Amino acid sequence: MAHLSDIVRNANIFERRWGRHPMEGWLDAFAEAGLARYDAEADAWLVTGEATS
């Protein structure tokens, strides 16, 4: 996915500003695909891999 890091970064910025994560469906789909994960200790989404196709 070309913009995965940007999407995750922006979701974390949004959460810090507004108190909730946006695009939860997208973030959950990224997690299911092994591309991102939610780190409860950091209270942030993290990129764990990059799609190659």
Jmol script that loads the backbone (N, CA, C; Angstrom):
load data "model"
ATOM      1  N   MET A   1       0.859  -1.178   0.000  1.00  0.00           N
ATOM      2  CA  MET A   1       0.000   0.000   0.000  1.00  0.00           C
ATOM      3  C   MET A   1       0.893   1.225   0.000  1.00  0.00           C
ATOM      4  N   ALA A   2       0.690   2.064  -0.958  1.00  0.00           N
ATOM      5  CA  ALA A   2       1.574   3.194  -1.203  1.00  0.00           C
ATOM      6  C   ALA A   2       1.609   4.203  -0.056  1.00  0.00           C
ATOM      7  N   HIS A   3       0.497   4.437   0.597  1.00  0.00           N
ATOM      8  CA  HIS A   3       0.442   5.503   1.596  1.00  0.00           C
ATOM      9  C   HIS A   3       0.130   4.993   2.995  1.00  0.00           C
ATOM     10  N   LEU A   4       0.444   3.761   3.274  1.00  0.00           N
ATOM     11  CA  LEU A   4       0.126   3.160   4.569  1.00  0.00           C
ATOM     12  C   LEU A   4       0.706   3.970   5.725  1.00  0.00           C
ATOM     13  N   SER A   5       1.965   4.318   5.665  1.00  0.00           N
ATOM     14  CA  SER A   5       2.595   5.067   6.754  1.00  0.00           C
ATOM     15  C   SER A   5       1.919   6.414   6.960  1.00  0.00           C
ATOM     16  N   ASP A   6       1.571   7.087   5.880  1.00  0.00           N
ATOM     17  CA  ASP A   6       0.898   8.382   5.977  1.00  0.00           C
ATOM     18  C   ASP A   6      -0.476   8.246   6.624  1.00  0.00           C
ATOM     19  N   ILE A   7      -1.221   7.215   6.233  1.00  0.00           N
ATOM     20  CA  ILE A   7      -2.560   6.998   6.783  1.00  0.00           C
ATOM     21  C   ILE A   7      -2.479   6.727   8.282  1.00  0.00           C
ATOM     22  N   VAL A   8      -1.553   5.869   8.695  1.00  0.00           N
ATOM     23  CA  VAL A   8      -1.402   5.532  10.112  1.00  0.00           C
ATOM     24  C   VAL A   8      -0.952   6.764  10.902  1.00  0.00           C
ATOM     25  N   ARG A   9      -0.005   7.503  10.367  1.00  0.00           N
ATOM     26  CA  ARG A   9       0.471   8.721  11.039  1.00  0.00           C
ATOM     27  C   ARG A   9      -0.679   9.713  11.214  1.00  0.00           C
ATOM     28  N   ASN A  10      -1.443   9.938  10.161  1.00  0.00           N
ATOM     29  CA  ASN A  10      -2.561  10.882  10.237  1.00  0.00           C
ATOM     30  C   ASN A  10      -3.641  10.413  11.201  1.00  0.00           C
ATOM     31  N   ALA A  11      -3.879   9.105  11.273  1.00  0.00           N
ATOM     32  CA  ALA A  11      -4.860   8.578  12.223  1.00  0.00           C
ATOM     33  C   ALA A  11      -4.423   8.862  13.658  1.00  0.00           C
ATOM     34  N   ASN A  12      -3.132   8.721  13.935  1.00  0.00           N
ATOM     35  CA  ASN A  12      -2.624   9.007  15.277  1.00  0.00           C
ATOM     36  C   ASN A  12      -2.707  10.493  15.603  1.00  0.00           C
ATOM     37  N   ILE A  13      -2.415  11.350  14.641  1.00  0.00           N
ATOM     38  CA  ILE A  13      -2.535  12.796  14.846  1.00  0.00           C
ATOM     39  C   ILE A  13      -3.987  13.159  15.126  1.00  0.00           C
ATOM     40  N   PHE A  14      -4.911  12.615  14.341  1.00  0.00           N
ATOM     41  CA  PHE A  14      -6.339  12.865  14.526  1.00  0.00           C
ATOM     42  C   PHE A  14      -6.774  12.449  15.928  1.00  0.00           C
ATOM     43  N   GLU A  15      -6.335  11.272  16.372  1.00  0.00           N
ATOM     44  CA  GLU A  15      -6.722  10.771  17.694  1.00  0.00           C
ATOM     45  C   GLU A  15      -6.225  11.696  18.800  1.00  0.00           C
ATOM     46  N   ARG A  16      -5.004  12.184  18.687  1.00  0.00           N
ATOM     47  CA  ARG A  16      -4.475  13.094  19.711  1.00  0.00           C
ATOM     48  C   ARG A  16      -5.281  14.395  19.755  1.00  0.00           C
ATOM     49  N   ARG A  17      -5.726  14.847  18.604  1.00  0.00           N
ATOM     50  CA  ARG A  17      -6.468  16.109  18.541  1.00  0.00           C
ATOM     51  C   ARG A  17      -7.930  15.951  18.954  1.00  0.00           C
ATOM     52  N   TRP A  18      -8.593  14.885  18.491  1.00  0.00           N
ATOM     53  CA  TRP A  18     -10.035  14.755  18.657  1.00  0.00           C
ATOM     54  C   TRP A  18     -10.449  13.657  19.639  1.00  0.00           C
ATOM     55  N   GLY A  19      -9.502  12.863  20.126  1.00  0.00           N
ATOM     56  CA  GLY A  19      -9.823  11.872  21.154  1.00  0.00           C
ATOM     57  C   GLY A  19     -10.424  10.573  20.658  1.00  0.00           C
ATOM     58  N   ARG A  20     -10.403  10.356  19.363  1.00  0.00           N
ATOM     59  CA  ARG A  20     -10.893   9.087  18.814  1.00  0.00           C
ATOM     60  C   ARG A  20     -10.148   8.800  17.512  1.00  0.00           C
ATOM     61  N   HIS A  21     -10.065   7.528  17.190  1.00  0.00           N
ATOM     62  CA  HIS A  21      -9.386   7.138  15.957  1.00  0.00           C
ATOM     63  C   HIS A  21     -10.347   7.213  14.783  1.00  0.00           C
ATOM     64  N   PRO A  22      -9.935   7.826  13.693  1.00  0.00           N
ATOM     65  CA  PRO A  22     -10.766   7.869  12.493  1.00  0.00           C
ATOM     66  C   PRO A  22     -10.565   6.590  11.678  1.00  0.00           C
ATOM     67  N   MET A  23     -11.388   6.376  10.711  1.00  0.00           N
ATOM     68  CA  MET A  23     -11.196   5.299   9.730  1.00  0.00           C
ATOM     69  C   MET A  23     -10.934   3.956  10.391  1.00  0.00           C
ATOM     70  N   GLU A  24     -11.673   3.649  11.443  1.00  0.00           N
ATOM     71  CA  GLU A  24     -11.415   2.406  12.169  1.00  0.00           C
ATOM     72  C   GLU A  24     -11.540   1.177  11.281  1.00  0.00           C
ATOM     73  N   GLY A  25     -12.429   1.213  10.305  1.00  0.00           N
ATOM     74  CA  GLY A  25     -12.560   0.087   9.377  1.00  0.00           C
ATOM     75  C   GLY A  25     -11.280  -0.142   8.594  1.00  0.00           C
ATOM     76  N   TRP A  26     -10.669   0.925   8.126  1.00  0.00           N
ATOM     77  CA  TRP A  26      -9.398   0.821   7.395  1.00  0.00           C
ATOM     78  C   TRP A  26      -8.297   0.312   8.316  1.00  0.00           C
ATOM     79  N   LEU A  27      -8.200   0.890   9.516  1.00  0.00           N
ATOM     80  CA  LEU A  27      -7.149   0.480  10.450  1.00  0.00           C
ATOM     81  C   LEU A  27      -7.309  -0.991  10.826  1.00  0.00           C
ATOM     82  N   ASP A  28      -8.538  -1.419  11.064  1.00  0.00           N
ATOM     83  CA  ASP A  28      -8.786  -2.833  11.380  1.00  0.00           C
ATOM     84  C   ASP A  28      -8.406  -3.736  10.205  1.00  0.00           C
ATOM     85  N   ALA A  29      -8.711  -3.300   8.990  1.00  0.00           N
ATOM     86  CA  ALA A  29      -8.350  -4.086   7.805  1.00  0.00           C
ATOM     87  C   ALA A  29      -6.835  -4.175   7.655  1.00  0.00           C
ATOM     88  N   PHE A  30      -6.130  -3.084   7.926  1.00  0.00           N
ATOM     89  CA  PHE A  30      -4.663  -3.111   7.878  1.00  0.00           C
ATOM     90  C   PHE A  30      -4.131  -4.093   8.917  1.00  0.00           C
ATOM     91  N   ALA A  31      -4.738  -4.105  10.105  1.00  0.00           N
ATOM     92  CA  ALA A  31      -4.305  -5.030  11.160  1.00  0.00           C
ATOM     93  C   ALA A  31      -4.548  -6.478  10.737  1.00  0.00           C
ATOM     94  N   GLU A  32      -5.704  -6.755  10.163  1.00  0.00           N
ATOM     95  CA  GLU A  32      -6.016  -8.113   9.709  1.00  0.00           C
ATOM     96  C   GLU A  32      -5.049  -8.584   8.629  1.00  0.00           C
ATOM     97  N   ALA A  33      -4.568  -7.651   7.815  1.00  0.00           N
ATOM     98  CA  ALA A  33      -3.619  -7.985   6.743  1.00  0.00           C
ATOM     99  C   ALA A  33      -2.181  -8.037   7.251  1.00  0.00           C
ATOM    100  N   GLY A  34      -1.967  -7.733   8.547  1.00  0.00           N
ATOM    101  CA  GLY A  34      -0.622  -7.764   9.116  1.00  0.00           C
ATOM    102  C   GLY A  34       0.218  -6.548   8.763  1.00  0.00           C
ATOM    103  N   LEU A  35      -0.425  -5.482   8.314  1.00  0.00           N
ATOM    104  CA  LEU A  35       0.309  -4.285   7.904  1.00  0.00           C
ATOM    105  C   LEU A  35       0.449  -3.255   9.013  1.00  0.00           C
ATOM    106  N   ALA A  36      -0.447  -3.318   9.992  1.00  0.00           N
ATOM    107  CA  ALA A  36      -0.423  -2.360  11.099  1.00  0.00           C
ATOM    108  C   ALA A  36      -0.974  -3.045  12.335  1.00  0.00           C
ATOM    109  N   ARG A  37      -0.700  -2.441  13.482  1.00  0.00           N
ATOM    110  CA  ARG A  37      -1.254  -2.970  14.729  1.00  0.00           C
ATOM    111  C   ARG A  37      -1.450  -1.821  15.701  1.00  0.00           C
ATOM    112  N   TYR A  38      -2.394  -2.007  16.608  1.00  0.00           N
ATOM    113  CA  TYR A  38      -2.625  -1.015  17.651  1.00  0.00           C
ATOM    114  C   TYR A  38      -1.783  -1.375  18.857  1.00  0.00           C
ATOM    115  N   ASP A  39      -0.993  -0.440  19.337  1.00  0.00           N
ATOM    116  CA  ASP A  39      -0.158  -0.628  20.526  1.00  0.00           C
ATOM    117  C   ASP A  39      -0.847   0.106  21.674  1.00  0.00           C
ATOM    118  N   ALA A  40      -1.490  -0.646  22.566  1.00  0.00           N
ATOM    119  CA  ALA A  40      -2.250  -0.041  23.662  1.00  0.00           C
ATOM    120  C   ALA A  40      -1.347   0.739  24.612  1.00  0.00           C
ATOM    121  N   GLU A  41      -0.144   0.257  24.839  1.00  0.00           N
ATOM    122  CA  GLU A  41       0.772   0.958  25.742  1.00  0.00           C
ATOM    123  C   GLU A  41       1.131   2.341  25.200  1.00  0.00           C
ATOM    124  N   ALA A  42       1.359   2.422  23.906  1.00  0.00           N
ATOM    125  CA  ALA A  42       1.684   3.704  23.268  1.00  0.00           C
ATOM    126  C   ALA A  42       0.420   4.477  22.888  1.00  0.00           C
ATOM    127  N   ASP A  43      -0.747   3.812  22.953  1.00  0.00           N
ATOM    128  CA  ASP A  43      -2.018   4.377  22.517  1.00  0.00           C
ATOM    129  C   ASP A  43      -1.891   4.935  21.107  1.00  0.00           C
ATOM    130  N   ALA A  44      -1.337   4.096  20.216  1.00  0.00           N
ATOM    131  CA  ALA A  44      -1.104   4.527  18.838  1.00  0.00           C
ATOM    132  C   ALA A  44      -1.096   3.320  17.908  1.00  0.00           C
ATOM    133  N   TRP A  45      -1.435   3.597  16.656  1.00  0.00           N
ATOM    134  CA  TRP A  45      -1.299   2.602  15.605  1.00  0.00           C
ATOM    135  C   TRP A  45       0.118   2.642  15.075  1.00  0.00           C
ATOM    136  N   LEU A  46       0.664   1.465  14.769  1.00  0.00           N
ATOM    137  CA  LEU A  46       2.021   1.345  14.261  1.00  0.00           C
ATOM    138  C   LEU A  46       2.005   0.534  12.966  1.00  0.00           C
ATOM    139  N   VAL A  47       2.848   0.911  12.038  1.00  0.00           N
ATOM    140  CA  VAL A  47       3.010   0.158  10.804  1.00  0.00           C
ATOM    141  C   VAL A  47       3.895  -1.039  11.106  1.00  0.00           C
ATOM    142  N   THR A  48       3.475  -2.237  10.685  1.00  0.00           N
ATOM    143  CA  THR A  48       4.259  -3.433  10.946  1.00  0.00           C
ATOM    144  C   THR A  48       4.807  -4.052   9.665  1.00  0.00           C
ATOM    145  N   GLY A  49       4.328  -3.616   8.525  1.00  0.00           N
ATOM    146  CA  GLY A  49       4.787  -4.160   7.259  1.00  0.00           C
ATOM    147  C   GLY A  49       4.306  -3.295   6.112  1.00  0.00           C
ATOM    148  N   GLU A  50       4.767  -3.591   4.951  1.00  0.00           N
ATOM    149  CA  GLU A  50       4.364  -2.849   3.755  1.00  0.00           C
ATOM    150  C   GLU A  50       3.881  -3.840   2.708  1.00  0.00           C
ATOM    151  N   ALA A  51       2.792  -3.535   2.073  1.00  0.00           N
ATOM    152  CA  ALA A  51       2.311  -4.363   0.974  1.00  0.00           C
ATOM    153  C   ALA A  51       3.260  -4.210  -0.205  1.00  0.00           C
ATOM    154  N   THR A  52       3.515  -5.283  -0.887  1.00  0.00           N
ATOM    155  CA  THR A  52       4.462  -5.228  -2.010  1.00  0.00           C
ATOM    156  C   THR A  52       3.775  -5.253  -3.351  1.00  0.00           C
ATOM    157  N   SER A  53       2.470  -5.501  -3.394  1.00  0.00           N
ATOM    158  CA  SER A  53       1.821  -5.597  -4.709  1.00  0.00           C
ATOM    159  C   SER A  53       1.162  -4.333  -5.116  1.00  0.00           C
TER     160      SER A  53
END
end "model"
wireframe off; spacefill off
backbone 0.3
color backbone group
